[in-house]
């Protein structure tokens, strides 16, 4: 089992920045990749970013060039640096972990709310 706890969400103005953190614990040796997904009210859940144990990162089209995912494997931490935030980035953001390098998440955190509004 893997336990994921997100932090860092909040209210930010359009154009602003925010950094999300995810603390992971448990059987991390079974994990090949981690990532972030988000879900806005009335919308489907979407991939935000995905990073493998080897450091290869993938991003959803809507966040490319604005968001950066990073991982501190030694301390079991995952980060999402978000810049140039837009109102459409408003969503619940979830930390995820996957047993397969390019597979769908097997574990999800409880989520942290990000609201972009003036």
C-alpha positions in Angstrom: 0.0 0.0 0.0 1.0 3.6 -0.7 -0.3 6.6 1.1 -0.3 10.0 -0.6 -0.9 13.4 1.1 -1.2 16.6 -0.9 -0.6 20.1 0.3 -0.1 23.6 -1.0 -3.4 24.4 -2.7 -5.3 27.6 -2.2 -6.6 30.8 -3.9 -4.4 32.6 -6.4 -4.9 35.4 -8.9 -4.8 34.8 -12.6 -1.2 34.9 -13.8 0.1 33.9 -10.4 2.1 30.8 -9.2 1.5 28.1 -6.8 3.5 25.0 -5.7 1.8 21.8 -4.7 3.6 19.1 -2.6 2.8 15.4 -2.2 4.2 13.3 0.7 4.3 9.6 -0.1 4.7 6.7 2.3 4.4 3.0 2.3 5.6 0.5 -0.3 7.3 3.0 -2.5 9.7 0.4 -3.9 6.7 -0.9 -5.9 6.1 2.4 -7.6 7.5 3.2 -11.0 6.0 6.6 -11.6 4.1 9.4 -9.9 2.0 12.2 -11.1 -0.7 14.8 -10.7 -4.3 14.7 -12.1 -7.1 17.2 -11.6 -10.8 17.4 -11.8 -13.0 20.5 -12.1 -16.7 20.5 -11.2 -18.7 19.0 -14.0 -15.6 17.9 -15.9 -13.8 14.6 -16.3 -10.6 14.0 -14.5 -7.5 14.8 -16.6 -3.8 14.1 -16.5 -1.7 17.1 -15.5 1.7 15.6 -15.2 3.4 12.3 -14.9 7.1 11.5 -14.0 8.8 8.2 -14.1 11.4 6.9 -11.7 14.0 7.7 -14.3 12.9 11.3 -14.4 11.0 11.3 -17.7 8.1 13.8 -17.5 4.9 14.0 -19.5 2.4 16.8 -19.3 -1.2 17.4 -20.3 -1.6 19.7 -23.4 -3.4 22.4 -21.4 -0.5 22.8 -18.9 2.6 22.4 -21.1 5.1 25.2 -20.7 3.4 26.5 -17.5 3.6 23.6 -15.1 6.7 21.6 -14.0 6.6 18.3 -12.1 9.6 17.2 -10.0 10.4 14.4 -7.6 12.6 14.0 -4.6 12.9 10.2 -4.4 15.2 10.2 -1.4 12.5 11.9 0.7 9.4 10.4 -1.1 8.2 13.8 -2.2 6.5 15.0 -5.4 6.0 18.6 -6.5 4.1 20.5 -9.0 5.2 24.1 -9.8 2.4 25.9 -11.4 2.9 29.3 -13.2 0.9 31.6 -15.3 -2.2 30.2 -13.7 -5.6 30.6 -15.5 -9.1 30.5 -14.1 -9.6 27.2 -16.1 -6.8 25.7 -13.9 -9.3 25.8 -11.0 -9.8 22.2 -9.9 -9.1 19.6 -7.2 -5.6 18.4 -7.7 -4.7 14.8 -6.9 -1.3 13.2 -6.3 -1.0 9.7 -7.9 1.3 6.8 -7.9 1.6 3.9 -10.4 3.2 0.5 -10.3 3.7 0.6 -14.1 6.0 3.2 -15.6 3.5 4.4 -18.2 0.4 2.9 -16.6 -2.7 4.4 -15.0 -2.5 5.4 -11.3 -2.9 2.7 -8.7 -3.0 5.1 -5.8 -4.6 8.5 -5.2 -4.3 11.1 -2.6 -7.3 13.0 -1.1 -6.7 16.0 -3.2 -5.9 19.7 -2.6 -8.1 22.5 -4.0 -6.6 25.1 -6.3 -8.8 28.1 -7.2 -7.6 30.7 -9.7 -9.7 33.9 -9.4 -9.4 37.6 -9.1 
